[in-house]
Every structure is written in structure tokens, then in C-alpha cells.
């Protein structure tokens, strides 16, 4: 029982931050340096919503190393196809079976998000899902969180026969939180045998996502297993460092489902499921370019399909914007069950549906313009 206590106490955030003068982020950087790594960035708040990220501490040249993480600090989990639920169990077993290693990793455990702050498909609460105005996304979240609960309850004996017997005192809240962390924080790199595995990488997992031209850092693995984050272009002091998590989260329904965030894209991007044959897991076969002159989706049938999706929402873009602005117009109080203050999660869900509608309206107008040019409208 004593051997199992440390990881669960850390995840619950019970350790006193007053035990040391530095913040968990400062302690993490000092620890990596003591372990033979190098760090040439700082952790800071990077937007008005309080998002934590990494920024350059000085002007940086192209191909400059921002972080060098020694291989022995990487945590190997399951192969690439293994579920996050299984990877969370693997991590718990690693913590229990090697107490010395577990304690040596304390600066990393302390840097991870606390329970309730990592919200993904494993941990979204059911109550606010209606705010998404997206039955497919909401249903997918419900199904996935039910699978996580099923594993905890013993429904997958091939993973763990009796969860409480093996991990006494570990609540479902702790397990689902850990599952969310390994799902959204782990990287995919080959192990010594060349097999692709999920790995948790201290500090590197604090570099936020950036796709397309916004991506200014790349993370690579050297032949000896060490990990490096290096710059792809010149970066100014104070600029946020971002890298592309994976190409399968380019659209907001995908990023919200897997990683717990949405982004404003310029120009707007359709949700994956609003693209023909799109889904929450894969890159879409089509792109917004297919709605331009000569594109594969420049048809009246496609226009009618997109207009039908936009008409199906119970609120308009304007009403959603009023909700986010905290205004009383648009009947938003009834939409939120009389609530007048949104939680951060509720705000993200409303923002998601607003961005989805804006993208639909943008593409619909683009498609109309193109059809007019071709005399098909």
C-alpha cells in the first residue's frame, strides 16, 4: 500500500507547493539540467485564457536547440496501437514496481496538470455536452468515456482483472485523469528495437500545438534515444514555441475530442465531420481548396448539404457570440438553463459550435461565388 501511494498523491495534487521555493515549472527545468539535459526556453502563460506554454528566452536562430532531453528521462509506454486506457495501467505499474525511479521522477509528476484540468474524450463530464450542438461528437465522447469506465470496472480482464486489488485506493477519477494525460501528452517514437511506442517526455509535452506555418519547432529523436526540440526558423525573444502534435487534429472537432482545445483558423476550417466522409480520427480526404474554382466539391448538391447542416443548429452565430460576450440577447439564458456565467469548459463548447458555424458560412459563401462564376447557380 505504501509503495502505491506516491503517484496517486502526486496526481491528486496533495503535495505542498510550499515544500520548495521554486514553482513546479522551475523545478522541472532545474531537474532536467541536473540530469544532463539542456533547456533554452521558459514556461509561461501564452494567451488571455491562461494557457500554459513555452516561450523563447532570447532571440533564436534556425536549427537552434531549445530542449535536449536525455533518453533516460523518457517514459516508454505501449506500442502505437495500444489504447490510452492500457497505457495508463502500464504507467501505474511502472510507478508501483520501481519506487526509486518513481520518486526520481517527482519533478515531472508535479509538473503535470492536476485532476479536473485535463479534459479530453476520457474525462469530459456528460452534463454540458449538449452545448456542443454536435450529436456525433457528444456521442463519441460518451462512448469513449464509457470504455474508460468499463476498463476500471473490470470489463477488460486482459488489461487488468481487478483494478482495486492491483491498485488499491485509486479512484476512477484518478484513473480517468491519468488516461487523459497519457492520451494527450504522449508522443510516438521508436524504441531501441525500432518499434513505435508512446512516450511521455518531460517538458517537451508543455510545447503547445501549432499547425501549418505556425509550427516553429520540431521534436526529433537521435540515434542514442535522446530527444531534441529544435527551431525551424528564426524566433524572437518572447515568441511562443509550438510544434505539430499530429496531422489528424487539424480540425476543431478532432482537436477538442483528442486534446481538449479549439483554435481559430484563418481562413476558417470546416469540422472534420462536415467534410464529405470526414471523421474524428483521420485526416480528411478533401480540403477547403476543393471548394474553389475547379475543385472536386464545387457542386449544387454539396452546397445544399452544407446549407442543411448550418440550418440544423438551434442557435445562430450571433446568439453564440452573445453568449460568449455574456450578453442577455438571443435567448441564451434559456439555452443554458438560466445560467448567466459560463465555466471555462462551457465557454469552449460554445466557442466550438460558433467556430463550426462560421466555417460553414464561410465555405457556403465561397461555394456560391464559385458556382456563380461557372453559371451553375
N, C-alpha and C positions, 0 to 999 in steps of 0.2 A: 504493500500500500504506500509506503513511504517513497519507494522508487518511482511510483507513478505520479507523485504529487506535483513535481516541479513544472512539467509542461502545461498542466491544466491550470495551475495557479497563474502562470505567466499569461496564458490566453485569457483568463478572466480579468487580468489587469490588477491583481491584488497586491503585487509587489509595490512598495512605496517608491515613488519617484524621488522622494527626499533622501534616499539612501546614498545618492551621489549628487554632486553639484551640477553635472552636465545633463543635458536633455538626452533622451534615448537616441536621437539622431546624431548628436555629437559623440555619444558613447560608441555608436556603431562605427562611425568613421575612424575613431581612435583605435578601436578593436581591429578593424581591417588593416590598418597601418602596422599595428603591433604584430599581426600575423603574417607580415611580409608583403602586403598589398600596397597599392598607391591610390590616392583619391585626390582628384583635382577639380572638385565641384563642391557645392554646398546644398543642403536640403532646405527648402524654403516654401512659403505659401506662394502659389503661382497664379491665382486668379481671385476675383472678388468673392467667390463662393467658398474660399478657404481650402481649395485643393492643394495637397502637398505634392511637391515635385522637386526636381533638381535644376540648379542654375549654374552658369559658369561664374567662377570667382575672379576671372581675368579674361582678357581677350585671348581667344584660342585660334590656332592655325588649323588648316585642314590636316587630317590624319594624326591629330594630337590625341594622346591617351588621356581620357577623362577618369577612367577607373581601371585598375588592374586587380582582379580578384583571384587569389591563389586557388588552385584546384581543390585543395583540402577543405575549403570553406563552402564549396558547392554541395548541396544535399541531393543525392540521386534518389529518385522515386521509381515509379513503374515505367514500362515501355510506353511509347507514344500513344498506343491504342487503349491503354488502361484508363478506367474511369477515375474521376476525381474522388469518388467515394472510396475506391480501393487505395488510391494514393494517400488519402488521409489516414487510413488504417495503417498503411506502411509507415507513415511518418510517426504515428503514435507508437508503433512497435520499436522503431529506431530509438525514440526517446526513452522508452522503458527499458530496453535491453542494454543500453550503453549510457549509464548515468554520468560518467565522466565526460563523454562527448556532449551529452545533453546540457550539462552545466557550462561547458566551454562555449556553447552557442547562445548563452543567455543574452548577450548584446543584440543578437539578431532577433530572438524571440520577443524581446522588449520593444523592438522597432516595428513589429507587425501591427496591423490595425486591431483594435480591441473589439470584443464581441458587440455585435449590433452595428458596427461601422463598415463591415464588408458585406454589401448587399448585391447578390447575383442570383442566378436561377435556383441555387440551392437554398437561399435564405430570405428571398422576398416574402413579406407577410401577405396573406391572402386578401385581407380587407381592402387595401387600396387598388387592387388590380383592375377594378372597373374603370379607374381613372385613365387607364391606358387607351380606352376605347378601341381595343385591339383584341378580339376574341382568340385569335390564333396565338399571339404572343402570351396572353394571360393563361391559356390552356397549356401551353408548352411549359410555362413556369410551374404550374400546378402539378403537371405530370412529373417534372424533374424533381421538384421538392418532395413529392410522394415517394420517388425512388430512393432518395437520400434517407427518408424516414424508414422506409422498408428495410434498408441495409442495417440501420441502427436497431430496428426491432427484431433482427434475426432472419429476415426474409431471404438473405443471400448467404447461406451457410458456407458456401465455397470461399467467401471472403472472411467472415467471422461467424462462428457458430453461436456464441453467447457473448454479446458485446459487454454487458455489465460484468460478467465473470472475468473477461480478459482485461477490461479497462474499468475497474471499479470506481464509481463516483463521477464518471464522465457523462454529463448530461447530453441530451440531444442538441441543446443549444450550442454546447461546446463543439460537438462533433460536426454539426452542420456548418458552423463558423469555420472550422478547420478545413472542411471540404471546400467551402467557398474560397478560402485563401489559396489552397493548392491548385484550384481551378483557374483562378485569375492571376496568380503571382508566378506560377511555374513556367519555365522556359523549356524548349525542346532542343536538346543537343545530343550528339552521340557519346556513348560511354567508351571505356578503353577498348571494348570489343567492336566498336563501330555501330552498336545498336542504339537507335534513337530513344532517348529517355527524357522524361520530365525531370527538371532540376529546379530547385529553389536556390536563388542566387542573391545573397545579402547585398543590399544597397542597389544593385542593378535593377531590382524589382521596384525601386522607387522612381525610376525614369518613366515618365508618362508616355502615352501613345501619341504618335504623330504619323499621319499617312501622307503619301504623295510628296509634294515639295516641302511640306512642313518637317519631314523626317530629317534631322540633322546629326544623328548619332547612329552608329551601328554596333551591335554586340556580336563578337565572334569568339571562337574557342581555338586556342593554339594547340599544337600537336601534343604538348605536355599536359593538356587539360585545363590550363589557366584560362580565365575569361577576361576579355578586354572590351571596354566601351571606348570607341574612338570616333572622332568628329569626321563628318562627311564634307564639311565646308568650313569656312571661317565663321567663328561665333563670337559675338560681342560679350563683354563682361555684363552679367546680369540677365542674359538671354536664357530662356528655359531650354534644357536639353530634352529632346524627345526622340523616340525610335518607334518603328512599326512593330506592334505586337505580333500580328499576323494579318494576311491579306483577306481573311474571311470575316473581318469585322468592319468592313468599310462603310456599312450602313447602320443607321441608328437602332433598328430593331435587333441587329446582331450584337452590337456593342453593349446595348442595355442588357440583353439576355445573358451574355457571357462574362462581361466585365463590369457592369453596373454604371455605365456613363452614356451620355448622348452628346453629340457635337453639332455645332452649327457649321455647315459646309457651304462654301462659296465657289461655284454655284450650288444650289440645293441638290441633294441626292434623294432619290426615292428610297423608301424602305425596301429591304430585300424582297419581302413578300408582295410588294406592289409591282415588282418586275415580273414578267411572264416566267413561270416555273421557278421563281426565287424561293429561298428558304432561309432558316436561321443559322445554318451550318456551313454553307458553301459560298464561294464566290459566284456572283450571278453571271449567267451566260450572256446576258445583254448589258449594255451600259446606257447612260444618258445620250451618248453620241448616236445611238440607234434611233433617236427621235429627231435628229437633224436631217437636213435635205439629203436624200438618197439613202437614209437609214432603213434598217430592216423593219422597224416598228412604225414607220410613217403610214398608218392606215386609219381609215374611219372606224374600223372595229376596235382598234387599240384606243382611240380617242374615247369611244363610248365606254370601254371597260374602265378607263381611268376616271372618267366623269362619274361613273356609277359608284366607284369607291369613295370619291370625295363627297358625293351626296349622302352617303350612308351614315356619316357621323352625326351624333346628336347635338354637337355644338359646332360653332363656326370658328375660323381662325381668330376673328375679332373677339369673340367671347372667351376663347382660351387666353388671348393676350390680356384681357381684362382680369381674368382670374389670377394670372401671374403678377399683374400690377397691383392686385389687392383692391380692385375697384368693385363696386356693387352692381354695375350694369351687366346686361347679358344674362341675367338669371343664374349667375354662377353659384349663388348661395344654395339654391335648390339642387344644383348638380353635385355639390359637395356635402349634401345632407345638412345644410345650415351652417357648416363651418366657415369661419372667416379668416382663419390662419392656416396656411399650408405648412406641413412638415417638409424638410428637405427632400424626402422620398416622394411625397405627393407633388412637389414642385417639379421634380424630374419627370414624373409620369405625365403631368400636364404639358410640360415643355416637349416631351417626346411626341405627343399627339399633335401639338402645334407645328413642330418642325415637319412632321409627316404630311400634314395638310398643306403647308407652304410648298413643300417639294412637289406634291401632286398638282397644285395650282400652277406652279412654275412650268412643269413639263406639259401640262394640258395647254397652256398658252403657247408654248414653243411648238407643240404639235399642230395646233390650229394655224399658227403662222406658216408652218411648213406646208400644210395641206392647202392653204390658200395660194401659195406660190405655185403649187403643182396643179391647181384648179380641181382639186378633189374634194373641196369643202364648199 
